[in-house]
Amino acid sequence: MWHRVPRLEDGRVTEIITGLYMSPPELIALLGALALVVARWMPPAARPRVTIAAAAVLMSAALALAVVGIRWQMLPVLAGATLALPFAVAPLLRRRTGHPAWRARWWLAVPGTVACAVLIATGPLAAWAFPVPVFPEPSGRFAVGTRVEQWTDPLRPESFTADPQDRRTVVVQLWYPAQQHPAGARPARYLGRTEHEARTVAEALARSVGLPDFLVDGVPRAHTHAVFDAPATGGRERFPVVLFSPGSGGVRTQNTAWAEELASHGYVVAALDHPYDSAVVSLADGRTIPSRTTSTGDRDKDAELAVGWTAVRAADLRFVLDQLEHLDRGESAGPLTGRLDTTRAAVTGHSMGGAAAVQAARQDQRFDAVIDLDGYPHGPAAPSLHQPALALTQAVTPGTDPDYLPRLTEALEGNSATSYRLTVPGAAHLTFMDGPLYLPPVPSIVGSLGRTESPHVVAATTRAFLDATLRQNPGDLAGVLSAHGDLSVYPPGSSR
């Protein structure tokens, strides 16, 4: 059954019909277009009234869409209605002018009706395949705030540029437990602080995978559940921190559903944009930095490059943990002074970000736990891990890199703390980020878990692991994890 989720967009309350992923004006336009096509086949007495009502409804909806912005998914609906309109209205006009009404023979009308119906049906199908994403409601007791920080490391040269004075800068988005939002609070836009930034990011992500920009024009329209710069929740509770590195070409917001869920349960999530690696990064001075990390097509060369990119990301993660310590001490302004417990820190990542998380944990014992979301562990295998680790993976298939599982197993078996690998049935590589919320539900792309179950599985398993490792919550961690897939447990030093 379809249900409606209230949304606040650009100061207006709208709704997304989640079964069709269409807004009310879009749904009204769809129904008006269908009524216009069907009117030709209705009894003569009802035909004029239905035609006039359908045309009026359709025009009103089209005007509303022109004001809020027409998505490309609605173009076939409007095209089908436009083709049907002359044939539906012409008999009415002839009758009003005293001319005998003329209607096409049924054997001529049937192909036209079918053609218009097919065009109109393409609209909801396209809206379902490429929707405005609807983010799951966080299940924790806290509301969620978010803010963006930009930090420059004065000690580390920027390795992607030739300027010796250029220093490494990272952009970080924080999600944190906040006070309950007042009525009318404006939720944060997905993918960026502004509509312009969100569209810039969406277009860069589309280009990075070879998609036309217009296919994902609904993504930057989406809003999340967090509110920018909301006051932190009251009290003196200090919250564990979870650092996150996105996949290759990914962006800091790519796991927003996961970040909001963790924040609602009392974690502070810090997700990074890695300049010159993320699809695009918008800096505070207005500069926009596109990605420079492109594959060469040579397997050995690409593996060598990935090791270097992973090392830069790992250094970014360690630097951000330094900055979070400064932020907690009040050395920079913000709502989280005195609220960050950096003595309880986890480092996480998706794909190449997962590899960076593993490397950062190897190098920095301040990280108490590590989560790798389907990431090939690029980089040196030494030193061994000394923190509890969780790896979520898709099922190994003939198309999987044959070195992936052995490398991952080596890292987990050599750990001096307990490690877990959970193979999630029905998962694909993009299951472990927000992709299932807005990409076509094709199993080879986003897995077969669906738009509801995909974020639930990732959040439930990682939160159980973080609760056990950062909060030492008693419970059957192995039992929770195994409920979601095929679990392998590696006791400390199991390779020996």
C-alpha positions in Angstrom: 0.0 0.0 0.0 1.2 3.5 -0.8 1.6 5.9 2.1 2.4 9.6 2.3 5.4 11.0 4.1 5.2 14.8 4.9 8.1 16.8 3.5 9.2 20.4 3.9 10.7 21.6 0.6 11.7 25.2 -0.1 9.4 26.5 2.6 6.4 24.6 1.3 4.9 21.4 2.8 4.7 18.8 0.1 4.2 15.1 0.2 5.8 12.2 -1.6 3.6 9.3 -2.5 6.2 6.6 -1.6 4.7 3.8 -3.7 4.8 5.9 -6.8 7.5 8.4 -5.7 5.3 11.2 -7.1 4.2 14.5 -5.4 0.5 15.4 -5.1 0.6 17.8 -8.2 2.3 15.1 -10.2 -0.2 12.5 -9.2 -3.1 14.9 -10.0 -1.6 15.6 -13.4 -1.3 11.8 -14.0 -4.9 11.2 -13.1 -6.1 14.1 -15.2 -4.2 12.8 -18.2 -5.6 9.3 -17.8 -9.1 10.7 -17.5 -8.7 12.7 -20.7 -7.7 9.5 -22.6 -10.5 7.4 -21.1 -13.2 10.0 -21.7 -13.4 9.1 -25.4 -14.7 5.6 -24.4 -17.3 6.8 -21.8 -21.1 6.9 -22.4 -22.1 10.0 -24.5 -23.9 11.7 -21.6 -20.8 11.5 -19.3 -18.2 12.3 -22.0 -18.4 16.1 -22.0 -18.4 16.5 -18.3 -15.4 14.1 -17.8 -13.5 15.8 -20.6 -13.9 19.3 -19.2 -13.1 18.2 -15.7 -10.1 16.2 -16.8 -8.7 19.1 -18.9 -9.3 21.6 -16.0 -7.5 19.3 -13.5 -4.7 18.7 -15.9 -4.1 22.3 -16.6 -4.2 23.3 -12.9 -1.7 20.6 -12.1 0.6 21.6 -15.0 0.6 25.2 -13.7 1.5 24.0 -10.2 4.3 21.9 -11.6 5.6 24.9 -13.6 5.9 26.9 -10.4 7.6 24.2 -8.3 9.6 22.7 -11.2 8.7 19.9 -13.6 10.8 16.7 -13.3 11.7 15.0 -16.5 9.6 12.0 -15.4 6.4 14.1 -16.0 7.3 14.9 -19.6 5.8 11.7 -21.1 2.7 12.2 -19.0 2.2 15.7 -20.4 3.1 14.6 -23.9 0.4 11.9 -23.8 -2.1 14.3 -22.5 -1.2 16.9 -25.2 -1.7 14.3 -27.9 -5.1 13.2 -26.5 -6.4 16.8 -25.8 -7.3 17.8 -29.4 -9.2 14.6 -30.0 -11.1 14.9 -26.7 -11.9 18.6 -27.0 -12.7 18.9 -30.7 -16.1 17.1 -30.6 -17.1 19.5 -27.7 -16.1 22.6 -29.7 -17.9 21.4 -32.8 -21.1 20.8 -30.9 -21.0 24.2 -29.3 -20.6 25.9 -32.7 -23.5 24.0 -34.1 -21.5 21.6 -36.2 -22.2 17.8 -36.0 -19.9 16.1 -33.6 -17.2 14.0 -35.2 -15.4 11.1 -33.5 -12.8 8.8 -35.0 -13.9 5.3 -35.7 -13.0 2.9 -32.9 -10.4 1.0 -35.0 -8.7 4.4 -35.5 -9.1 5.5 -31.9 -7.7 2.3 -30.3 -4.1 2.8 -31.5 -4.1 6.5 -30.5 -5.6 5.6 -27.1 -3.0 2.9 -26.6 -0.1 5.2 -27.6 -1.3 8.0 -25.3 -1.7 5.5 -22.4 1.7 4.1 -22.9 3.3 7.5 -22.8 1.4 8.5 -19.7 2.3 5.2 -18.0 6.0 5.9 -18.7 5.8 8.8 -16.2 5.1 6.8 -13.0 7.5 4.1 -14.1 10.3 6.6 -14.6 9.4 8.3 -11.2 9.6 4.9 -9.5 13.0 4.0 -11.2 14.6 7.5 -10.6 12.7 8.9 -7.6 13.2 11.8 -5.3 14.7 9.8 -2.4 12.7 9.5 0.8 14.9 9.0 3.8 13.9 6.6 6.5 12.8 8.2 9.8 15.7 7.8 12.4 14.6 5.4 15.1 16.5 6.8 18.0 15.4 9.1 20.8 17.4 12.1 19.6 16.6 14.6 16.9 19.5 15.1 14.5 21.5 18.2 13.8 24.1 18.6 11.1 26.9 21.1 10.2 29.8 21.4 7.8 33.4 22.1 8.8 36.4 22.8 6.6 39.8 22.1 8.0 43.3 22.6 6.6 46.3 20.6 7.7 49.3 23.1 7.9 51.8 20.3 8.1 50.7 18.3 5.1 51.3 19.4 1.5 48.5 18.8 -1.0 49.8 15.8 -3.1 47.3 16.4 -6.0 48.7 19.8 -6.9 52.2 21.1 -7.9 51.9 24.2 -5.7 54.4 23.7 -2.8 52.4 26.2 -0.7 49.1 24.3 -1.1 48.1 22.4 2.1 45.7 19.5 2.4 42.1 20.7 3.1 39.2 18.4 3.9 35.5 19.2 4.1 33.6 17.3 6.9 29.9 17.0 7.6 28.9 16.2 11.2 25.6 14.6 12.2 24.9 14.7 16.0 22.2 14.3 18.6 20.2 17.6 18.7 17.4 19.2 20.6 13.9 18.5 19.3 13.4 20.7 16.3 10.9 23.5 16.6 7.8 23.4 14.3 8.7 24.6 10.9 12.4 23.9 11.2 13.8 23.4 7.7 15.4 20.0 7.1 18.8 19.9 5.5 18.9 19.4 1.7 20.5 16.1 0.6 23.9 16.4 -1.1 24.7 20.0 -0.2 24.2 23.0 2.0 22.4 24.8 -0.9 20.4 23.8 -3.9 23.3 24.9 -6.1 25.8 22.7 -4.3 23.4 19.8 -4.3 22.9 20.0 -8.0 26.6 20.4 -8.6 27.2 17.2 -6.6 24.4 15.3 -8.3 25.7 16.2 -11.7 29.2 15.2 -10.9 28.1 11.9 -9.5 26.1 11.2 -12.6 29.0 12.1 -14.9 31.3 9.8 -12.9 29.2 6.8 -13.7 28.4 7.9 -17.3 24.7 8.8 -16.7 23.0 11.9 -18.2 22.5 14.6 -15.6 18.8 14.7 -16.0 18.2 11.1 -14.9 19.1 12.0 -11.3 17.5 15.5 -11.2 15.3 14.3 -8.3 18.2 13.6 -6.0 19.1 17.2 -5.2 15.5 18.0 -4.5 15.5 15.6 -1.6 15.6 16.7 2.1 16.7 14.7 5.0 15.7 14.6 8.7 18.6 16.6 10.1 18.5 20.4 10.6 21.6 22.5 9.9 23.3 24.0 12.9 20.6 22.8 15.3 21.6 23.1 19.0 23.1 19.9 20.5 20.8 18.0 22.8 20.8 19.2 26.4 22.7 17.8 29.3 26.4 16.9 29.6 26.4 13.5 27.9 29.5 12.9 25.7 29.0 11.0 22.5 31.2 8.5 20.8 32.5 9.6 17.4 32.3 7.7 14.1 34.4 8.8 11.2 33.4 7.9 7.7 35.2 7.9 4.3 33.1 7.5 1.1 33.8 5.3 -1.8 36.0 6.2 -4.7 34.5 9.2 -6.3 31.9 9.3 -3.5 30.9 12.2 -1.4 30.5 12.9 2.3 26.7 12.7 2.1 26.5 9.3 0.3 25.6 7.5 3.6 23.2 10.1 5.0 20.5 7.6 6.0 23.1 5.6 8.0 24.6 8.8 9.6 21.2 10.1 10.7 20.3 6.8 12.2 23.5 6.6 14.2 23.2 10.2 15.4 19.6 9.6 16.6 21.1 6.9 18.9 23.7 9.1 20.4 26.7 9.0 18.1 28.4 11.8 16.3 29.2 10.9 12.7 31.9 12.8 10.8 31.9 12.1 7.1 34.6 13.4 4.8 34.9 14.9 1.3 38.4 14.0 0.0 39.3 16.8 -2.4 40.5 15.6 -5.9 39.1 12.2 -5.0 35.5 12.8 -4.2 33.3 13.5 -7.3 33.3 17.2 -6.5 34.1 19.3 -3.4 32.8 22.8 -2.7 35.1 24.8 -0.6 34.2 27.8 1.7 35.9 30.3 -0.7 33.6 29.3 -3.6 36.1 27.0 -5.4 34.8 23.7 -6.7 37.3 20.9 -6.9 36.5 18.0 -9.3 37.9 14.5 -9.0 41.3 13.7 -10.5 41.4 10.0 -9.5 40.5 8.2 -12.7 41.2 4.6 -13.7 43.8 3.9 -16.3 42.4 0.5 -17.4 45.7 -1.1 -16.5 45.1 -3.5 -13.5 48.6 -3.2 -12.0 48.8 0.5 -12.5 45.3 1.1 -11.0 46.2 -1.1 -8.0 49.3 1.0 -7.4 47.3 4.2 -7.7 44.7 2.9 -5.3 47.3 2.3 -2.7 48.4 5.9 -2.9 44.9 7.3 -2.8 44.0 5.1 0.2 47.1 6.4 2.1 45.9 10.0 1.5 42.4 9.1 2.7 43.8 7.4 5.8 45.9 10.5 6.6 42.7 12.6 6.2 40.9 10.4 8.7 43.6 10.7 11.3 43.7 14.5 10.8 40.0 14.8 11.2 40.2 12.9 14.5 42.8 15.5 15.6 40.3 18.3 14.7 37.5 16.7 16.5 39.6 16.7 19.7 40.2 20.4 19.1 36.5 21.0 18.5 35.6 19.2 21.8 38.1 21.4 23.7 36.4 24.5 22.3 39.4 25.6 20.2 36.9 26.3 17.4 33.3 27.5 17.8 30.4 25.1 17.5 27.6 23.3 19.3 29.7 20.2 20.2 32.2 21.7 22.6 32.6 19.4 25.5 30.2 16.8 23.9 32.6 14.6 21.8 34.1 11.6 23.5 37.1 11.1 21.2 38.3 8.4 23.6 35.6 6.2 22.0 36.2 6.5 18.3 35.4 4.3 15.3 36.7 4.6 11.8 34.5 3.4 8.9 34.2 3.6 5.2 32.6 2.3 2.0 34.6 0.7 -0.8 37.9 2.6 -1.0 36.8 4.4 2.1 36.6 1.0 3.8 40.2 0.4 2.8 41.2 3.8 4.1 39.4 3.0 7.4 41.4 -0.2 7.8 44.7 1.6 7.1 43.8 4.5 9.5 43.1 1.9 12.2 46.4 0.2 11.6 48.3 3.5 12.0 46.4 5.1 14.8 45.4 3.3 18.0 43.1 6.1 19.0 40.5 4.4 16.8 38.8 1.8 19.0 36.9 0.0 16.2 36.8 -0.3 12.4 34.0 -1.0 9.9 34.7 -1.8 6.3 31.6 -1.6 4.1 32.6 -3.8 1.1 36.0 -2.3 0.6 39.0 -4.1 -0.9 41.9 -3.6 1.6 44.4 -1.7 -0.5 47.7 -0.9 1.0 50.3 -2.7 3.2 49.1 -5.6 5.3 51.3 -4.5 8.3 51.1 -3.6 11.0 48.2 -5.9 12.1 44.9 -4.5 13.3 44.5 -4.3 17.0 40.9 -3.1 17.1 37.6 -5.0 16.8 36.6 -5.0 13.1 33.5 -5.6 11.2 33.4 -6.2 7.4 30.1 -6.2 5.5 30.3 -7.7 2.1 28.2 -8.8 -0.8 28.3 -12.4 -1.8 31.4 -13.5 -3.7 30.6 -14.3 -7.4 32.7 -15.3 -10.4 32.9 -11.6 -11.2 34.5 -10.7 -7.8 38.1 -9.8 -7.8 39.8 -13.1 -6.8 42.2 -11.3 -4.5 39.5 -9.5 -2.5 38.4 -12.2 -0.1 41.9 -13.5 0.6 43.2 -10.0 1.3 40.2 -9.2 3.6 40.5 -12.5 5.4 44.2 -11.9 5.9 43.5 -8.6 7.6 40.7 -10.0 9.8 42.6 -13.2 10.8 45.7 -11.2 11.7 43.8 -8.9 14.0 44.7 -9.1 17.7 41.1 -8.4 18.5 37.9 -10.2 17.4 36.8 -9.6 13.8 33.6 -10.3 12.0 32.7 -10.7 8.4 29.1 -10.6 7.5 28.1 -11.6 4.0 24.7 -10.0 3.3 22.4 -12.0 1.0 20.9 -10.0 -1.8 23.4 -7.2 -1.4 25.3 -5.4 -4.2 28.2 -3.0 -3.8 25.9 0.0 -3.7 23.6 -1.6 -1.1 25.9 -0.2 1.6 25.2 3.5 0.8 22.2 5.6 -0.1 22.0 4.3 -3.7 19.0 2.0 -3.2 17.0 5.1 -2.2 17.2 6.8 -5.6 18.7 4.4 -8.2 16.6 1.9 -10.2 15.9 -1.2 -8.1 18.0 -3.4 -10.4 19.7 -6.2 -8.3 23.0 -6.0 -10.2 23.2 -2.3 -9.3 21.8 -1.9 -5.8 21.0 -5.5 -4.7 17.6 -7.1 -4.1 16.9 -6.0 -0.6 14.8 -3.1 -1.6 14.6 0.6 -0.7 13.4 -0.1 2.9 15.5 -3.1 3.9 18.9 -2.0 2.4 19.4 1.0 4.8 17.9 -1.0 7.7 20.4 -3.9 7.4 23.4 -1.6 7.2 22.2 0.5 10.1 21.2 -2.4 12.3 24.4 -4.4 12.0 26.8 -1.5 12.3 25.0 0.0 15.2 25.0 -3.3 17.1 28.8 -3.5 16.5 29.4 0.0 17.6 27.2 -0.4 20.7 29.2 -3.5 21.6 32.7 -2.0 21.0 32.4 1.7 21.9 29.8 1.4 24.6 30.5 -2.1 25.8 26.8 -2.9 25.8 26.2 -6.5 26.8 24.4 -8.6 24.3 24.7 -11.3 21.7 26.6 -9.4 18.9 27.2 -12.5 16.9 23.5 -13.4 17.1 22.4 -9.9 16.0 24.8 -10.0 13.1 24.0 -13.5 12.0 20.3 -12.7 11.7 21.2 -10.5 8.7 23.5 -12.9 6.8 26.3 -15.4 6.8 28.6 -14.5 9.7 32.3 -15.5 10.0 34.0 -14.8 13.4 37.7 -14.5 13.6 39.1 -14.8 17.2 42.1 -12.7 18.1 45.2 -13.8 16.1 43.3 -16.6 14.4 45.8 -16.8 11.6 48.5 -18.0 13.9 
